[in-house]
Amino acid sequence: MARREILEYPDPRLQQPAEPVTRFDESVGHLVDDLLDTLYSTSAIALSAPQIDDLRQVLVVDLSEARNEPQVYINPEILAKAAWGFVEESCLSLPGVKGNVLRATQIRVKAQDRDGETFERDLEAMHAVCLQHEMDHLVGKLFVDRLSIFRRLHFRAFGSAKARRRQEAA
Ligand code: ZN
């Protein structure tokens, strides 16, 4: 178990699609543990495997106040979506950026747990939004890709200026 580095935009690895997990062996357990250790080292509520440079369809969520109720979703699939609305999102891979994204606030999701057991769950509000945000990471998408063209252009200018400054500082 270890805290891992979180990739940040514009790292091209964040745009790679993740592969489904087919073998539920020890390495899947290690990945889940690393995801949780890394998540709990931040103040965020969810994290996906591609963000720590592992291209498997695994994500973790913990919305509890005490941060002791981890939920693991492997190979998640959304079966139904309803009640659309704009929700403000942020992302560990885009430090300091916030944006309003149109999301379903009620979903039914099917996924597997760390032992490969399949389950279905109805999620709403933040939980539903969070899952959709993390599932975007599994297909190589960031939430800014869902913003309007204007906001995206603004973000790209801002994002690349920030990356340049970082390079100059290095
Ligand atoms: Zn994110």
Backbone and ligand atoms as CSV (ligand in chain L), in Angstrom:
chain,resi,resn,atom,element,x,y,z
A,1,MET,N,N,0.842,-1.187,0.000
A,1,MET,CA,C,0.000,0.000,0.000
A,1,MET,C,C,0.880,1.241,0.000
A,2,ALA,N,N,0.497,2.184,-0.833
A,2,ALA,CA,C,1.324,3.383,-0.919
A,2,ALA,C,C,0.542,4.526,-1.530
A,3,ARG,N,N,0.930,5.728,-1.117
A,3,ARG,CA,C,0.395,6.913,-1.745
A,3,ARG,C,C,1.128,7.084,-3.066
A,4,ARG,N,N,0.382,7.323,-4.139
A,4,ARG,CA,C,1.024,7.430,-5.457
A,4,ARG,C,C,0.905,8.859,-5.986
A,5,GLU,N,N,1.763,9.167,-6.953
A,5,GLU,CA,C,1.732,10.494,-7.575
A,5,GLU,C,C,0.453,10.640,-8.392
A,6,ILE,N,N,-0.186,11.804,-8.312
A,6,ILE,CA,C,-1.398,12.063,-9.097
A,6,ILE,C,C,-1.010,12.842,-10.350
A,7,LEU,N,N,-1.328,12.273,-11.517
A,7,LEU,CA,C,-1.000,12.941,-12.778
A,7,LEU,C,C,-1.845,14.194,-12.931
A,8,GLU,N,N,-1.238,15.228,-13.498
A,8,GLU,CA,C,-1.967,16.478,-13.702
A,8,GLU,C,C,-1.981,16.868,-15.167
A,9,TYR,N,N,-3.090,17.523,-15.577
A,9,TYR,CA,C,-3.194,18.117,-16.897
A,9,TYR,C,C,-1.985,19.007,-17.126
A,10,PRO,N,N,-1.350,19.022,-18.299
A,10,PRO,CA,C,-1.747,18.365,-19.548
A,10,PRO,C,C,-1.038,17.024,-19.795
A,11,ASP,N,N,-0.789,16.247,-18.780
A,11,ASP,CA,C,-0.127,14.950,-18.976
A,11,ASP,C,C,-0.943,14.097,-19.954
A,12,PRO,N,N,-0.336,13.677,-21.077
A,12,PRO,CA,C,-1.100,12.934,-22.091
A,12,PRO,C,C,-1.616,11.587,-21.588
A,13,ARG,N,N,-1.023,11.073,-20.507
A,13,ARG,CA,C,-1.499,9.785,-19.978
A,13,ARG,C,C,-2.933,9.870,-19.466
A,14,LEU,N,N,-3.377,11.112,-19.131
A,14,LEU,CA,C,-4.759,11.281,-18.652
A,14,LEU,C,C,-5.775,11.126,-19.787
A,15,GLN,N,N,-5.295,11.068,-21.021
A,15,GLN,CA,C,-6.224,10.956,-22.154
A,15,GLN,C,C,-6.294,9.544,-22.715
A,16,GLN,N,N,-5.620,8.602,-22.066
A,16,GLN,CA,C,-5.649,7.207,-22.518
A,16,GLN,C,C,-6.861,6.493,-21.938
A,17,PRO,N,N,-7.567,5.705,-22.767
A,17,PRO,CA,C,-8.681,4.932,-22.202
A,17,PRO,C,C,-8.171,3.750,-21.362
A,18,ALA,N,N,-8.871,3.448,-20.286
A,18,ALA,CA,C,-8.484,2.333,-19.412
A,18,ALA,C,C,-9.091,1.021,-19.926
A,19,GLU,N,N,-8.474,-0.076,-19.546
A,19,GLU,CA,C,-8.931,-1.409,-19.964
A,19,GLU,C,C,-9.773,-2.044,-18.855
A,20,PRO,N,N,-10.756,-2.869,-19.235
A,20,PRO,CA,C,-11.522,-3.572,-18.202
A,20,PRO,C,C,-10.631,-4.536,-17.411
A,21,VAL,N,N,-10.961,-4.745,-16.146
A,21,VAL,CA,C,-10.258,-5.734,-15.327
A,21,VAL,C,C,-10.883,-7.098,-15.631
A,22,THR,N,N,-10.055,-8.060,-16.006
A,22,THR,CA,C,-10.582,-9.394,-16.308
A,22,THR,C,C,-10.123,-10.421,-15.273
A,23,ARG,N,N,-8.968,-10.153,-14.655
A,23,ARG,CA,C,-8.481,-11.084,-13.616
A,23,ARG,C,C,-8.449,-10.378,-12.283
A,24,PHE,N,N,-9.213,-10.894,-11.331
A,24,PHE,CA,C,-9.277,-10.258,-10.015
A,24,PHE,C,C,-8.226,-10.899,-9.106
A,25,ASP,N,N,-6.967,-10.571,-9.388
A,25,ASP,CA,C,-5.878,-11.153,-8.607
A,25,ASP,C,C,-5.365,-10.138,-7.582
A,26,GLU,N,N,-4.237,-10.472,-6.981
A,26,GLU,CA,C,-3.630,-9.642,-5.945
A,26,GLU,C,C,-3.365,-8.212,-6.414
A,27,SER,N,N,-2.984,-8.080,-7.702
A,27,SER,CA,C,-2.599,-6.750,-8.186
A,27,SER,C,C,-3.799,-5.799,-8.194
A,28,VAL,N,N,-5.007,-6.334,-8.346
A,28,VAL,CA,C,-6.203,-5.488,-8.292
A,28,VAL,C,C,-6.388,-4.967,-6.861
A,29,GLY,N,N,-6.177,-5.843,-5.887
A,29,GLY,CA,C,-6.265,-5.441,-4.481
A,29,GLY,C,C,-5.243,-4.360,-4.155
A,30,HIS,N,N,-4.026,-4.522,-4.682
A,30,HIS,CA,C,-2.980,-3.516,-4.431
A,30,HIS,C,C,-3.350,-2.170,-5.040
A,31,LEU,N,N,-3.906,-2.234,-6.258
A,31,LEU,CA,C,-4.315,-0.994,-6.916
A,31,LEU,C,C,-5.399,-0.282,-6.096
A,32,VAL,N,N,-6.388,-1.041,-5.627
A,32,VAL,CA,C,-7.459,-0.445,-4.816
A,32,VAL,C,C,-6.865,0.182,-3.544
A,33,ASP,N,N,-5.945,-0.518,-2.891
A,33,ASP,CA,C,-5.324,0.022,-1.671
A,33,ASP,C,C,-4.548,1.306,-1.969
A,34,ASP,N,N,-3.808,1.301,-3.077
A,34,ASP,CA,C,-3.046,2.505,-3.445
A,34,ASP,C,C,-3.975,3.676,-3.762
A,35,LEU,N,N,-5.079,3.367,-4.454
A,35,LEU,CA,C,-6.046,4.424,-4.776
A,35,LEU,C,C,-6.599,5.032,-3.489
A,36,LEU,N,N,-6.943,4.178,-2.527
A,36,LEU,CA,C,-7.512,4.690,-1.273
A,36,LEU,C,C,-6.473,5.466,-0.468
A,37,ASP,N,N,-5.238,4.948,-0.392
A,37,ASP,CA,C,-4.177,5.676,0.323
A,37,ASP,C,C,-3.956,7.049,-0.298
A,38,THR,N,N,-3.962,7.078,-1.630
A,38,THR,CA,C,-3.726,8.343,-2.331
A,38,THR,C,C,-4.913,9.285,-2.123
A,39,LEU,N,N,-6.143,8.734,-2.248
A,39,LEU,CA,C,-7.344,9.559,-2.026
A,39,LEU,C,C,-7.322,10.170,-0.627
A,40,TYR,N,N,-7.022,9.366,0.385
A,40,TYR,CA,C,-7.069,9.847,1.764
A,40,TYR,C,C,-5.923,10.810,2.098
A,41,SER,N,N,-4.947,10.916,1.201
A,41,SER,CA,C,-3.885,11.908,1.418
A,41,SER,C,C,-4.313,13.277,0.885
A,42,THR,N,N,-5.503,13.345,0.296
A,42,THR,CA,C,-6.029,14.597,-0.244
A,42,THR,C,C,-7.348,14.908,0.469
A,43,SER,N,N,-8.012,16.006,0.060
A,43,SER,CA,C,-9.335,16.274,0.631
A,43,SER,C,C,-10.429,15.921,-0.376
A,44,ALA,N,N,-10.062,15.223,-1.451
A,44,ALA,CA,C,-11.034,14.886,-2.498
A,44,ALA,C,C,-11.907,13.709,-2.066
A,45,ILE,N,N,-12.998,13.479,-2.828
A,45,ILE,CA,C,-13.942,12.418,-2.464
A,45,ILE,C,C,-13.874,11.210,-3.396
A,46,ALA,N,N,-13.085,11.304,-4.469
A,46,ALA,CA,C,-13.016,10.165,-5.388
A,46,ALA,C,C,-11.741,10.231,-6.209
A,47,LEU,N,N,-11.331,9.065,-6.716
A,47,LEU,CA,C,-10.102,8.989,-7.505
A,47,LEU,C,C,-10.202,7.787,-8.447
A,48,SER,N,N,-9.642,7.946,-9.641
A,48,SER,CA,C,-9.669,6.848,-10.610
A,48,SER,C,C,-8.245,6.365,-10.888
A,49,ALA,N,N,-8.130,5.110,-11.319
A,49,ALA,CA,C,-6.815,4.508,-11.554
A,49,ALA,C,C,-5.968,5.270,-12.578
A,50,PRO,N,N,-6.544,5.745,-13.714
A,50,PRO,CA,C,-5.695,6.472,-14.670
A,50,PRO,C,C,-4.997,7.687,-14.050
A,51,GLN,N,N,-5.608,8.289,-13.034
A,51,GLN,CA,C,-4.987,9.458,-12.397
A,51,GLN,C,C,-3.708,9.107,-11.643
A,52,ILE,N,N,-3.551,7.827,-11.291
A,52,ILE,CA,C,-2.279,7.421,-10.670
A,52,ILE,C,C,-1.503,6.523,-11.646
A,53,ASP,N,N,-1.755,6.733,-12.936
A,53,ASP,CA,C,-0.965,6.091,-13.990
A,53,ASP,C,C,-1.152,4.576,-14.039
A,54,ASP,N,N,-2.396,4.125,-13.879
A,54,ASP,CA,C,-2.707,2.699,-14.032
A,54,ASP,C,C,-3.951,2.605,-14.905
A,55,LEU,N,N,-3.795,2.039,-16.100
A,55,LEU,CA,C,-4.904,2.057,-17.057
A,55,LEU,C,C,-5.822,0.859,-16.903
A,56,ARG,N,N,-6.393,0.728,-15.697
A,56,ARG,CA,C,-7.428,-0.277,-15.464
A,56,ARG,C,C,-8.699,0.433,-15.018
A,57,GLN,N,N,-9.839,-0.158,-15.346
A,57,GLN,CA,C,-11.120,0.485,-15.035
A,57,GLN,C,C,-11.492,0.289,-13.562
A,58,VAL,N,N,-10.829,1.070,-12.728
A,58,VAL,CA,C,-11.039,0.990,-11.281
A,58,VAL,C,C,-11.172,2.408,-10.735
A,59,LEU,N,N,-12.164,2.617,-9.863
A,59,LEU,CA,C,-12.267,3.915,-9.193
A,59,LEU,C,C,-12.757,3.726,-7.768
A,60,VAL,N,N,-12.410,4.692,-6.925
A,60,VAL,CA,C,-12.843,4.634,-5.527
A,60,VAL,C,C,-13.533,5.943,-5.154
A,61,VAL,N,N,-14.487,5.824,-4.228
A,61,VAL,CA,C,-15.272,6.973,-3.772
A,61,VAL,C,C,-15.418,6.852,-2.258
A,62,ASP,N,N,-15.315,7.968,-1.556
A,62,ASP,CA,C,-15.682,7.970,-0.138
A,62,ASP,C,C,-16.313,9.314,0.187
A,63,LEU,N,N,-17.617,9.302,0.411
A,63,LEU,CA,C,-18.345,10.541,0.682
A,63,LEU,C,C,-18.633,10.713,2.169
A,64,SER,N,N,-18.121,9.793,2.980
A,64,SER,CA,C,-18.449,9.859,4.405
A,64,SER,C,C,-17.674,10.983,5.086
A,65,GLU,N,N,-18.267,11.517,6.121
A,65,GLU,CA,C,-17.675,12.590,6.907
A,65,GLU,C,C,-16.347,12.124,7.524
A,66,ALA,N,N,-16.341,10.932,8.076
A,66,ALA,CA,C,-15.153,10.399,8.762
A,66,ALA,C,C,-14.161,9.767,7.789
A,67,ARG,N,N,-14.530,9.708,6.527
A,67,ARG,CA,C,-13.675,9.122,5.486
A,67,ARG,C,C,-13.232,7.704,5.841
A,68,ASN,N,N,-14.243,6.924,6.192
A,68,ASN,CA,C,-13.968,5.522,6.528
A,68,ASN,C,C,-14.978,4.579,5.881
A,69,GLU,N,N,-15.623,5.061,4.796
A,69,GLU,CA,C,-16.587,4.211,4.086
A,69,GLU,C,C,-16.214,4.149,2.602
A,70,PRO,N,N,-15.080,3.512,2.314
A,70,PRO,CA,C,-14.641,3.448,0.918
A,70,PRO,C,C,-15.567,2.588,0.069
A,71,GLN,N,N,-15.811,3.054,-1.154
A,71,GLN,CA,C,-16.580,2.260,-2.112
A,71,GLN,C,C,-15.703,2.047,-3.334
A,72,VAL,N,N,-15.720,0.832,-3.824
A,72,VAL,CA,C,-14.863,0.461,-4.952
A,72,VAL,C,C,-15.750,0.079,-6.131
A,73,TYR,N,N,-15.479,0.662,-7.275
A,73,TYR,CA,C,-16.223,0.341,-8.500
A,73,TYR,C,C,-15.222,-0.119,-9.557
A,74,ILE,N,N,-15.350,-1.363,-9.969
A,74,ILE,CA,C,-14.472,-1.896,-11.011
A,74,ILE,C,C,-15.325,-2.227,-12.236
A,75,ASN,N,N,-14.841,-1.871,-13.417
A,75,ASN,CA,C,-15.588,-2.028,-14.681
A,75,ASN,C,C,-17.003,-1.437,-14.581
A,76,PRO,N,N,-17.138,-0.208,-14.077
A,76,PRO,CA,C,-18.478,0.355,-13.885
A,76,PRO,C,C,-19.186,0.630,-15.211
A,77,GLU,N,N,-20.481,0.548,-15.146
A,77,GLU,CA,C,-21.325,0.732,-16.334
A,77,GLU,C,C,-22.597,1.422,-15.850
A,78,ILE,N,N,-23.020,2.478,-16.543
A,78,ILE,CA,C,-24.245,3.170,-16.120
A,78,ILE,C,C,-25.429,2.568,-16.860
A,79,LEU,N,N,-26.410,2.106,-16.112
A,79,LEU,CA,C,-27.568,1.442,-16.710
A,79,LEU,C,C,-28.708,2.420,-16.981
A,80,ALA,N,N,-28.809,3.480,-16.171
A,80,ALA,CA,C,-29.876,4.466,-16.366
A,80,ALA,C,C,-29.445,5.804,-15.795
A,81,LYS,N,N,-29.947,6.874,-16.431
A,81,LYS,CA,C,-29.625,8.236,-15.989
A,81,LYS,C,C,-30.901,9.056,-15.946
A,82,ALA,N,N,-31.032,9.926,-14.940
A,82,ALA,CA,C,-32.203,10.806,-14.862
A,82,ALA,C,C,-31.851,12.069,-14.083
A,83,ALA,N,N,-32.791,13.032,-14.114
A,83,ALA,CA,C,-32.696,14.275,-13.335
A,83,ALA,C,C,-31.415,15.057,-13.617
A,84,TRP,N,N,-31.335,15.610,-14.826
A,84,TRP,CA,C,-30.135,16.340,-15.231
A,84,TRP,C,C,-30.057,17.717,-14.587
A,85,GLY,N,N,-28.831,18.140,-14.313
A,85,GLY,CA,C,-28.635,19.475,-13.756
A,85,GLY,C,C,-27.174,19.866,-13.816
A,86,PHE,N,N,-26.894,21.167,-13.664
A,86,PHE,CA,C,-25.512,21.636,-13.657
A,86,PHE,C,C,-24.935,21.524,-12.251
A,87,VAL,N,N,-23.750,20.955,-12.168
A,87,VAL,CA,C,-23.110,20.760,-10.875
A,87,VAL,C,C,-21.669,21.260,-10.980
A,88,GLU,N,N,-21.206,21.964,-9.950
A,88,GLU,CA,C,-19.820,22.451,-9.986
A,88,GLU,C,C,-18.855,21.328,-9.641
A,89,GLU,N,N,-17.845,21.162,-10.497
A,89,GLU,CA,C,-16.878,20.091,-10.281
A,89,GLU,C,C,-15.468,20.630,-10.209
A,90,SER,N,N,-14.622,19.876,-9.538
A,90,SER,CA,C,-13.190,20.136,-9.546
A,90,SER,C,C,-12.514,18.770,-9.651
A,91,CYS,N,N,-11.194,18.760,-9.785
A,91,CYS,CA,C,-10.503,17.500,-10.072
A,91,CYS,C,C,-9.074,17.567,-9.564
A,92,LEU,N,N,-8.612,16.493,-8.966
A,92,LEU,CA,C,-7.235,16.454,-8.459
A,92,LEU,C,C,-6.217,16.608,-9.588
A,93,SER,N,N,-6.611,16.259,-10.807
A,93,SER,CA,C,-5.692,16.364,-11.948
A,93,SER,C,C,-5.725,17.746,-12.595
A,94,LEU,N,N,-6.598,18.623,-12.083
A,94,LEU,CA,C,-6.702,19.997,-12.593
A,94,LEU,C,C,-6.735,20.945,-11.404
A,95,PRO,N,N,-5.615,21.064,-10.695
A,95,PRO,CA,C,-5.623,21.858,-9.464
A,95,PRO,C,C,-6.088,23.287,-9.714
A,96,GLY,N,N,-6.990,23.750,-8.874
A,96,GLY,CA,C,-7.428,25.139,-8.941
A,96,GLY,C,C,-8.498,25.438,-9.970
A,97,VAL,N,N,-8.927,24.440,-10.755
A,97,VAL,CA,C,-9.931,24.694,-11.794
A,97,VAL,C,C,-11.296,24.177,-11.338
A,98,LYS,N,N,-12.328,25.005,-11.552
A,98,LYS,CA,C,-13.698,24.588,-11.238
A,98,LYS,C,C,-14.571,24.870,-12.436
A,99,GLY,N,N,-15.632,24.093,-12.613
A,99,GLY,CA,C,-16.520,24.356,-13.730
A,99,GLY,C,C,-17.856,23.675,-13.523
A,100,ASN,N,N,-18.911,24.276,-14.114
A,100,ASN,CA,C,-20.249,23.682,-14.007
A,100,ASN,C,C,-20.473,22.721,-15.161
A,101,VAL,N,N,-20.788,21.495,-14.817
A,101,VAL,CA,C,-20.933,20.433,-15.811
A,101,VAL,C,C,-22.362,19.893,-15.746
A,102,LEU,N,N,-22.934,19.624,-16.927
A,102,LEU,CA,C,-24.279,19.040,-16.967
A,102,LEU,C,C,-24.174,17.540,-16.709
A,103,ARG,N,N,-24.840,17.091,-15.654
A,103,ARG,CA,C,-24.778,15.670,-15.268
A,103,ARG,C,C,-26.149,15.158,-14.867
A,104,ALA,N,N,-26.312,13.847,-14.968
A,104,ALA,CA,C,-27.496,13.217,-14.380
A,104,ALA,C,C,-27.271,13.168,-12.872
A,105,THR,N,N,-28.292,13.507,-12.093
A,105,THR,CA,C,-28.126,13.464,-10.637
A,105,THR,C,C,-28.768,12.214,-10.029
A,106,GLN,N,N,-29.286,11.358,-10.894
A,106,GLN,CA,C,-29.750,10.035,-10.448
A,106,GLN,C,C,-29.262,9.022,-11.476
A,107,ILE,N,N,-28.561,8.018,-11.008
A,107,ILE,CA,C,-28.110,6.974,-11.941
A,107,ILE,C,C,-28.253,5.596,-11.301
A,108,ARG,N,N,-28.323,4.602,-12.169
A,108,ARG,CA,C,-28.217,3.226,-11.701
A,108,ARG,C,C,-26.935,2.681,-12.305
A,109,VAL,N,N,-26.063,2.156,-11.451
A,109,VAL,CA,C,-24.762,1.699,-11.925
A,109,VAL,C,C,-24.574,0.215,-11.616
A,110,LYS,N,N,-23.876,-0.437,-12.549
A,110,LYS,CA,C,-23.504,-1.830,-12.355
A,110,LYS,C,C,-21.981,-1.871,-12.334
A,111,ALA,N,N,-21.406,-2.602,-11.402
A,111,ALA,CA,C,-19.942,-2.668,-11.320
A,111,ALA,C,C,-19.547,-3.940,-10.596
A,112,GLN,N,N,-18.221,-4.141,-10.452
A,112,GLN,CA,C,-17.716,-5.263,-9.671
A,112,GLN,C,C,-16.918,-4.739,-8.498
A,113,ASP,N,N,-16.892,-5.507,-7.413
A,113,ASP,CA,C,-16.088,-5.099,-6.261
A,113,ASP,C,C,-14.690,-5.708,-6.394
A,114,ARG,N,N,-13.841,-5.527,-5.380
A,114,ARG,CA,C,-12.443,-5.956,-5.509
A,114,ARG,C,C,-12.284,-7.463,-5.612
A,115,ASP,N,N,-13.342,-8.202,-5.253
A,115,ASP,CA,C,-13.295,-9.664,-5.401
A,115,ASP,C,C,-13.918,-10.124,-6.713
A,116,GLY,N,N,-14.411,-9.165,-7.512
A,116,GLY,CA,C,-15.007,-9.526,-8.791
A,116,GLY,C,C,-16.505,-9.778,-8.706
A,117,GLU,N,N,-17.093,-9.592,-7.517
A,117,GLU,CA,C,-18.541,-9.761,-7.361
A,117,GLU,C,C,-19.275,-8.610,-8.039
A,118,THR,N,N,-20.279,-8.938,-8.857
A,118,THR,CA,C,-21.041,-7.898,-9.542
A,118,THR,C,C,-22.152,-7.372,-8.631
A,119,PHE,N,N,-22.348,-6.050,-8.658
A,119,PHE,CA,C,-23.455,-5.457,-7.888
A,119,PHE,C,C,-24.084,-4.345,-8.707
A,120,GLU,N,N,-25.322,-4.005,-8.349
A,120,GLU,CA,C,-26.000,-2.857,-8.954
A,120,GLU,C,C,-26.410,-1.927,-7.840
A,121,ARG,N,N,-26.333,-0.600,-8.088
A,121,ARG,CA,C,-26.624,0.354,-7.031
A,121,ARG,C,C,-27.277,1.595,-7.635
A,122,ASP,N,N,-28.242,2.165,-6.906
A,122,ASP,CA,C,-28.837,3.438,-7.318
A,122,ASP,C,C,-28.120,4.551,-6.567
A,123,LEU,N,N,-27.646,5.540,-7.317
A,123,LEU,CA,C,-26.916,6.643,-6.695
A,123,LEU,C,C,-27.609,7.948,-7.031
A,124,GLU,N,N,-27.520,8.917,-6.099
A,124,GLU,CA,C,-28.062,10.231,-6.439
A,124,GLU,C,C,-27.172,11.339,-5.921
A,125,ALA,N,N,-27.531,12.553,-6.361
A,125,ALA,CA,C,-26.821,13.778,-5.964
A,125,ALA,C,C,-25.309,13.646,-6.168
A,126,MET,N,N,-24.515,14.057,-5.172
A,126,MET,CA,C,-23.064,14.105,-5.303
A,126,MET,C,C,-22.482,12.746,-5.665
A,127,HIS,N,N,-23.052,11.711,-5.096
A,127,HIS,CA,C,-22.545,10.366,-5.358
A,127,HIS,C,C,-22.663,10.021,-6.856
A,128,ALA,N,N,-23.808,10.353,-7.442
A,128,ALA,CA,C,-24.047,10.070,-8.866
A,128,ALA,C,C,-23.102,10.896,-9.738
A,129,VAL,N,N,-22.938,12.166,-9.376
A,129,VAL,CA,C,-22.100,13.078,-10.167
A,129,VAL,C,C,-20.639,12.637,-10.107
A,130,CYS,N,N,-20.229,12.304,-8.902
A,130,CYS,CA,C,-18.872,11.848,-8.650
A,130,CYS,C,C,-18.531,10.606,-9.493
A,131,LEU,N,N,-19.449,9.683,-9.542
A,131,LEU,CA,C,-19.201,8.465,-10.307
A,131,LEU,C,C,-19.039,8.766,-11.797
A,132,GLN,N,N,-19.884,9.676,-12.314
A,132,GLN,CA,C,-19.780,10.028,-13.731
A,132,GLN,C,C,-18.457,10.745,-14.022
A,133,HIS,N,N,-18.028,11.600,-13.086
A,133,HIS,CA,C,-16.748,12.303,-13.245
A,133,HIS,C,C,-15.595,11.288,-13.312
A,134,GLU,N,N,-15.597,10.338,-12.391
A,134,GLU,CA,C,-14.503,9.343,-12.365
A,134,GLU,C,C,-14.581,8.412,-13.573
A,135,MET,N,N,-15.810,8.097,-14.021
A,135,MET,CA,C,-15.943,7.232,-15.203
A,135,MET,C,C,-15.419,7.940,-16.454
A,136,ASP,N,N,-15.518,9.261,-16.487
A,136,ASP,CA,C,-14.912,10.014,-17.594
A,136,ASP,C,C,-13.398,9.762,-17.638
A,137,HIS,N,N,-12.756,9.725,-16.463
A,137,HIS,CA,C,-11.308,9.454,-16.434
A,137,HIS,C,C,-11.008,8.094,-17.064
A,138,LEU,N,N,-11.919,7.139,-16.900
A,138,LEU,CA,C,-11.669,5.787,-17.430
A,138,LEU,C,C,-11.711,5.758,-18.956
A,139,VAL,N,N,-12.318,6.773,-19.569
A,139,VAL,CA,C,-12.296,6.841,-21.038
A,139,VAL,C,C,-11.379,7.973,-21.524
A,140,GLY,N,N,-10.545,8.481,-20.635
A,140,GLY,CA,C,-9.552,9.477,-21.032
A,140,GLY,C,C,-10.110,10.878,-21.191
A,141,LYS,N,N,-11.184,11.167,-20.461
A,141,LYS,CA,C,-11.833,12.464,-20.572
A,141,LYS,C,C,-11.712,13.241,-19.265
A,142,LEU,N,N,-11.519,14.560,-19.362
A,142,LEU,CA,C,-11.507,15.399,-18.166
A,142,LEU,C,C,-12.769,16.247,-18.156
A,143,PHE,N,N,-13.171,16.713,-16.977
A,143,PHE,CA,C,-14.458,17.420,-16.924
A,143,PHE,C,C,-14.447,18.693,-17.753
A,144,VAL,N,N,-13.256,19.282,-17.957
A,144,VAL,CA,C,-13.213,20.493,-18.785
A,144,VAL,C,C,-13.592,20.188,-20.236
A,145,ASP,N,N,-13.460,18.915,-20.658
A,145,ASP,CA,C,-13.898,18.548,-22.012
A,145,ASP,C,C,-15.409,18.686,-22.156
A,146,ARG,N,N,-16.122,18.749,-21.034
A,146,ARG,CA,C,-17.580,18.862,-21.070
A,146,ARG,C,C,-18.064,20.295,-20.911
A,147,LEU,N,N,-17.124,21.232,-20.758
A,147,LEU,CA,C,-17.535,22.636,-20.618
A,147,LEU,C,C,-17.792,23.240,-21.998
A,148,SER,N,N,-18.371,24.428,-22.027
A,148,SER,CA,C,-18.627,25.101,-23.302
A,148,SER,C,C,-17.299,25.429,-23.978
A,149,ILE,N,N,-17.345,25.646,-25.302
A,149,ILE,CA,C,-16.143,25.980,-26.077
A,149,ILE,C,C,-15.420,27.177,-25.450
A,150,PHE,N,N,-16.187,28.207,-25.080
A,150,PHE,CA,C,-15.579,29.412,-24.520
A,150,PHE,C,C,-14.782,29.097,-23.264
A,151,ARG,N,N,-15.393,28.352,-22.364
A,151,ARG,CA,C,-14.729,28.011,-21.110
A,151,ARG,C,C,-13.495,27.148,-21.384
A,152,ARG,N,N,-13.621,26.256,-22.383
A,152,ARG,CA,C,-12.502,25.370,-22.723
A,152,ARG,C,C,-11.305,26.156,-23.239
A,153,LEU,N,N,-11.589,27.133,-24.132
A,153,LEU,CA,C,-10.500,27.941,-24.682
A,153,LEU,C,C,-9.813,28.708,-23.566
A,154,HIS,N,N,-10.614,29.266,-22.688
A,154,HIS,CA,C,-10.085,30.016,-21.559
A,154,HIS,C,C,-9.206,29.108,-20.710
A,155,PHE,N,N,-9.713,27.890,-20.471
A,155,PHE,CA,C,-8.969,26.951,-19.638
A,155,PHE,C,C,-7.649,26.549,-20.287
A,156,ARG,N,N,-7.692,26.283,-21.618
A,156,ARG,CA,C,-6.466,25.856,-22.308
A,156,ARG,C,C,-5.397,26.944,-22.212
A,157,ALA,N,N,-5.802,28.204,-22.422
A,157,ALA,CA,C,-4.852,29.311,-22.330
A,157,ALA,C,C,-4.275,29.368,-20.919
A,158,PHE,N,N,-5.162,29.264,-19.941
A,158,PHE,CA,C,-4.756,29.329,-18.537
A,158,PHE,C,C,-3.886,28.122,-18.186
A,159,GLY,N,N,-4.336,26.931,-18.633
A,159,GLY,CA,C,-3.632,25.692,-18.310
A,159,GLY,C,C,-2.240,25.664,-18.901
A,160,SER,N,N,-2.104,26.095,-20.167
A,160,SER,CA,C,-0.782,25.992,-20.782
A,160,SER,C,C,0.169,27.053,-20.229
A,161,ALA,N,N,-0.365,28.226,-19.868
A,161,ALA,CA,C,0.482,29.251,-19.258
A,161,ALA,C,C,1.038,28.731,-17.937
A,162,LYS,N,N,0.176,28.012,-17.219
A,162,LYS,CA,C,0.585,27.462,-15.918
A,162,LYS,C,C,1.674,26.394,-16.125
A,163,ALA,N,N,1.488,25.543,-17.155
A,163,ALA,CA,C,2.460,24.481,-17.424
A,163,ALA,C,C,3.802,25.094,-17.838
A,164,ARG,N,N,3.742,26.197,-18.622
A,164,ARG,CA,C,4.967,26.868,-19.055
A,164,ARG,C,C,5.728,27.427,-17.863
A,165,ARG,N,N,4.954,28.068,-16.976
A,165,ARG,CA,C,5.592,28.643,-15.789
A,165,ARG,C,C,6.287,27.567,-14.970
A,166,ARG,N,N,5.619,26.402,-14.916
A,166,ARG,CA,C,6.176,25.305,-14.136
A,166,ARG,C,C,7.485,24.823,-14.770
A,167,GLN,N,N,7.491,24.758,-16.119
A,167,GLN,CA,C,8.694,24.319,-16.821
A,167,GLN,C,C,9.842,25.303,-16.588
A,168,GLU,N,N,9.493,26.597,-16.643
A,168,GLU,CA,C,10.525,27.613,-16.443
A,168,GLU,C,C,11.100,27.540,-15.034
A,169,ALA,N,N,10.204,27.210,-14.097
A,169,ALA,CA,C,10.636,27.153,-12.702
A,169,ALA,C,C,11.511,25.924,-12.448
A,170,ALA,N,N,11.313,24.871,-13.260
A,170,ALA,CA,C,12.009,23.612,-13.008
A,170,ALA,C,C,13.509,23.700,-13.365
L,1,ZN,ZN,ZN,-11.093,14.091,-11.811
